[in-house]
Structures are given as C-alpha cells and as structure tokens.
Amino acid sequence: MRALLDSQSPKYKRLVKGIKAYNKLDLNSISLEVRQLIETTMCSLNEVLGKYEIETFNDYKKISNSDLNFLIEAYIKLCNDIKGELKNTAEVQY
C-alpha cells in the first residue's frame, strides 16, 4: 500500500511495486475469500494490461496516465478489501 501511495515516485514505478508485492504469493495459503478478491481484481487488471505489449517492468512506462490511475486505484482498493476481509476473519475467530 505504501508503494502505491508514494506520490514522490512515478506512477509506473508505483504500479510495478504494487504488482511485485503479489509475486510468489501462494494462493493456497490464504482464505478463499481473500483469494477470490485477488483473482477477481487481477482479471480486471489484466484486461487493461492486455492493451499493452509488456515484456519487462520498464515497459510499464508505455501505459497511459488514465490506465495507470485505474490500475493503481484498483490495487489500492484490493489492499483495502483484503484488510477488511482479514479484519472480519479476525473478529469471527474471537
């Protein structure tokens, strides 16, 4: 979340850092609810990213400003949704 909100970094770098945060995430180790949040968000993000030829993280510079805004906002929403889901799960356990 910090990387996504870092207004000192260019948007494409913020997006790359947000994406990297999900690298190597073992989806089997998290709850079904959180996994579904991630998978649903990633599908919508991939639709936007599919418009671009991206082979390296440097290629994220090619993404339009409006698409960068959409992608960053979607990642921020995902982070907040995950936090909310984890909070709900913790409350149920008590």
C-alpha positions in Angstrom: 0.0 0.0 0.0 2.9 2.4 0.8 4.4 2.0 -2.6 1.1 2.6 -4.3 0.5 5.8 -2.3 4.1 7.1 -2.8 3.4 10.4 -4.6 7.1 11.0 -5.0 7.5 8.1 -7.4 6.3 8.0 -11.0 3.0 6.2 -11.4 4.5 3.3 -13.4 7.0 2.6 -10.6 4.3 2.7 -8.0 2.3 0.2 -10.1 5.3 -2.1 -10.6 6.0 -2.1 -6.8 2.3 -3.0 -6.2 2.5 -5.8 -8.7 5.7 -7.2 -7.2 4.0 -7.3 -3.8 1.9 -10.1 -5.1 4.7 -12.1 -6.8 5.2 -15.6 -5.4 2.1 -15.3 -3.4 0.9 -18.8 -2.5 -2.9 -18.5 -3.1 -3.4 -21.8 -1.4 -2.1 -20.4 1.8 -4.8 -17.7 2.1 -8.5 -17.8 2.7 -10.9 -18.5 -0.1 -12.5 -15.0 0.3 -9.1 -13.2 0.0 -8.1 -15.5 -2.9 -11.3 -14.6 -4.7 -10.7 -10.8 -4.1 -7.2 -11.1 -5.6 -8.2 -13.3 -8.6 -11.2 -11.0 -9.5 -9.1 -7.9 -9.3 -6.2 -9.5 -11.3 -8.6 -10.5 -14.1 -9.9 -6.9 -14.4 -6.4 -5.5 -14.3 -5.2 -8.0 -17.0 -7.9 -6.7 -19.3 -6.4 -3.2 -19.1 -2.8 -4.5 -19.3 -3.7 -6.6 -22.3 -3.9 -3.4 -24.4 -0.1 -3.0 -24.0 2.9 -5.0 -25.0 4.7 -5.5 -21.7 7.7 -7.7 -21.5 9.7 -6.0 -18.8 8.8 -3.8 -15.9 10.3 -0.9 -17.8 7.5 -1.3 -20.4 5.0 -0.1 -17.8 6.1 3.4 -18.8 4.1 2.9 -22.0 0.8 2.7 -20.1 -1.5 5.8 -20.5 -1.9 8.0 -17.5 -5.6 7.2 -17.2 -4.9 3.5 -17.3 -2.1 3.9 -14.7 -4.6 5.7 -12.5 -7.2 3.0 -12.9 -4.6 0.2 -12.1 -3.2 2.0 -9.1 -6.7 2.7 -7.7 -7.7 -1.0 -8.3 -4.6 -2.2 -6.3 -5.4 0.3 -3.5 -9.0 -1.0 -3.4 -7.7 -4.5 -3.4 -5.4 -3.8 -0.4 -8.3 -2.2 1.5 -10.6 -5.1 0.7 -8.0 -7.6 1.9 -7.5 -5.6 5.1 -11.3 -5.5 5.6 -11.6 -9.3 5.0 -8.8 -10.1 7.4 -10.4 -7.9 10.0 -13.7 -9.7 9.5 -11.9 -13.0 9.8 -10.2 -12.0 13.0 -13.4 -10.8 14.5 -15.1 -14.1 13.8 -12.3 -16.0 15.5 -12.9 -14.2 18.8 
